Amino acid sequence: MIYAIRQRGQRQTLVEMSATDLNWVPWDPYVTYSSVNTAVAHRWVRDGKEHETGLFVDDDGKLRYAPRGS
């Protein structure tokens, strides 16, 4: 999986997808995707920014990952 920032206008959301998914994103003139490394994705979540990933900060402040369906 890779992480990317999806931008629609001023709204930015961290998303996760496979490299294949990133290559096959439907073209939309109002949406852009920029891949980011894991460190940037982790900081994004720790900073409380909007994301659609399995990443979360637990009660002890540790960054965790909850796979889909859990």
Secondary structure as UniProt FT lines:
FT   STRAND          2..8
FT   TURN            9..10
FT   STRAND          11..17
FT   HELIX           19..23
FT   TURN            29..30
FT   STRAND          31..36
FT   HELIX           38..46
FT   TURN            47..48
FT   STRAND          51..52
FT   STRAND          55..57
FT   TURN            59..60
FT   STRAND          63..65
FT   TURN            68..69
//
